Amino acid sequence: MTTPQPNRPSTEPLPVIAPEGEFDIDALPPLEAQINAAITGYGGLVLDASRITFADSMFLRLILTTHDRTDLRIAALSPTVQRLFTLVGADQVLGIHSTVDAAHHG
């Protein structure tokens, strides 16, 4: 699979997606659509994970798949997301940043 080429100037920051609430198989399609649009339009994204209150294995699959496809930067992990990523070791491979601003610079 090839990674889409960014359609943005190199100085323009990646778009921020800030999902809120619970993310399981039923709640993922709108988030997946936002992620796909960001990849198509900008070649990457910043995911502000600060307001995610629940995330299951399908959410994790979406994040890992997105990480493999594009420049994914994850910012401001909620305790729920931090626990999930730590439990499976995803925190060792994903681009995790303390803030959205840090993600834009990093």
LINVENRA-V756692 format. One record per residue. N is the residue number from 0. SS is DSSP state (2 for helix, 1 for strand, 0 for the rest). PSI is psi in degrees with one decimal (none if undefined). OMEGA is omega in radians with two decimals (* if undefined). Layout:
BEGIN
n->{N | N}
ss->{SS | SS}
psi->{PSI | PSI}
omega->{OMEGA | OMEGA}
END
This chain:
BEGIN
n->{0 | 1 | 2 | 3 | 4 | 5 | 6 | 7 | 8 | 9 | 10 | 11 | 12 | 13 | 14 | 15 | 16 | 17 | 18 | 19 | 20 | 21 | 22 | 23 | 24 | 25 | 26 | 27 | 28 | 29 | 30 | 31 | 32 | 33 | 34 | 35 | 36 | 37 | 38 | 39 | 40 | 41 | 42 | 43 | 44 | 45 | 46 | 47 | 48 | 49 | 50 | 51 | 52 | 53 | 54 | 55 | 56 | 57 | 58 | 59 | 60 | 61 | 62 | 63 | 64 | 65 | 66 | 67 | 68 | 69 | 70 | 71 | 72 | 73 | 74 | 75 | 76 | 77 | 78 | 79 | 80 | 81 | 82 | 83 | 84 | 85 | 86 | 87 | 88 | 89 | 90 | 91 | 92 | 93 | 94 | 95 | 96 | 97 | 98 | 99 | 100 | 101 | 102 | 103 | 104 | 105}
ss->{0 | 0 | 0 | 0 | 0 | 0 | 0 | 0 | 0 | 0 | 0 | 0 | 0 | 0 | 0 | 1 | 1 | 0 | 0 | 1 | 1 | 1 | 1 | 0 | 0 | 0 | 0 | 2 | 2 | 2 | 2 | 2 | 2 | 2 | 2 | 2 | 2 | 2 | 2 | 2 | 2 | 2 | 0 | 1 | 1 | 1 | 1 | 1 | 0 | 0 | 1 | 1 | 1 | 1 | 1 | 0 | 2 | 2 | 2 | 2 | 2 | 2 | 2 | 2 | 2 | 2 | 2 | 2 | 2 | 0 | 1 | 1 | 1 | 1 | 1 | 0 | 0 | 0 | 2 | 2 | 2 | 2 | 2 | 2 | 2 | 2 | 2 | 2 | 0 | 2 | 2 | 2 | 0 | 0 | 1 | 1 | 1 | 0 | 0 | 2 | 2 | 2 | 2 | 2 | 0 | 0}
psi->{137.0 | 147.3 | 133.0 | 145.4 | 136.5 | 142.3 | 23.5 | 152.2 | 147.7 | -19.9 | -11.5 | 132.3 | 155.8 | 149.0 | 152.0 | 129.6 | 128.3 | 77.4 | 154.9 | 134.9 | -148.3 | 138.8 | 104.7 | -169.7 | -33.6 | -27.6 | -5.9 | -32.5 | -44.1 | -38.8 | -42.3 | -39.1 | -41.3 | -43.4 | -46.3 | -39.1 | -40.0 | -40.3 | -45.2 | -43.6 | -28.1 | -10.8 | 14.3 | -178.9 | 162.1 | 127.2 | 112.3 | 106.1 | 16.8 | -22.8 | 20.1 | 121.4 | -16.3 | 138.8 | 131.5 | -168.3 | -27.7 | -36.5 | -45.8 | -42.2 | -44.5 | -43.6 | -47.0 | -38.6 | -42.9 | -42.2 | -40.0 | -25.5 | -27.3 | -177.5 | 92.6 | 123.7 | 125.1 | 129.8 | 149.9 | 60.6 | 133.2 | 160.5 | -35.6 | -47.5 | -40.4 | -45.9 | -45.2 | -49.5 | -39.6 | -42.1 | -40.3 | -1.0 | 7.6 | -25.1 | -14.5 | -16.0 | -20.0 | 154.9 | 93.5 | 134.8 | 151.9 | -29.9 | 165.3 | -41.5 | -43.8 | -38.1 | -38.0 | -27.7 | 0.5 | none}
omega->{3.12 | 3.11 | 3.11 | 3.08 | 3.14 | 3.08 | -3.08 | 3.02 | -3.08 | 3.14 | 3.14 | -3.12 | 3.06 | 3.09 | 3.13 | 3.00 | -3.07 | -3.14 | -3.08 | 3.05 | -3.05 | -3.11 | 3.02 | -3.04 | -3.10 | -3.07 | -3.04 | -3.05 | 3.11 | 3.11 | 3.11 | 3.10 | 3.09 | 3.13 | -3.14 | 3.11 | 3.12 | 3.12 | -3.13 | -3.05 | -2.99 | 3.13 | 3.12 | -3.14 | 2.97 | 3.08 | 3.07 | -3.03 | -3.03 | -3.07 | 3.07 | -3.07 | 3.09 | 3.09 | -3.13 | -3.09 | 3.11 | 3.03 | 3.12 | 3.10 | 3.13 | -3.13 | -3.12 | 3.09 | 3.11 | 3.10 | 3.13 | -3.05 | -2.91 | 3.06 | 3.12 | 3.08 | -3.08 | -3.05 | 2.94 | -3.11 | 2.98 | 3.09 | 3.13 | -3.12 | 3.10 | -3.13 | 3.13 | -3.11 | 3.14 | -3.11 | -3.09 | 3.13 | -3.14 | 3.12 | 3.13 | -3.08 | -3.11 | 3.06 | -3.07 | -3.10 | -3.08 | -3.12 | 3.06 | 3.12 | 3.10 | 3.12 | 3.11 | -3.14 | -3.00 | *}
END
